[in-house]
């Protein structure tokens, strides 16, 4: 008797004579994801709700009880103490990195503007940058202090 949900789905598929490619074409689930389900290699899947949705669609297509498949998958995940969701790492820039002060940023901006602008644009740009740095300076320092306190 098959032990895992992946084995049970594979055996049910083979018993019905359904090719993995047919499932892939009809459900629009990648072959590598279907193979990962059959081999219980859930690390190759996107994680979270996608895993459950793929298993549900696979089970439905081959005529296996969808809810039973999802329940077995959930039990396997609990017994393995594995988290089905991949850890999330933000790719968005935050101000917690780097240590450049607003004054250094202003100085760099003035140097760059000085090389590419005429004197009127240079003075206007410097005034705008100075006001932004002065207005944002206290908030910038406060956010740095809060971020450092959160890390400790």
Helices and strands as residue ranges (DSSP letters): H 5-16, H 20-27, H 31-38, G 42-44, H 49-62, H 66-79, H 102-116, H 119-151
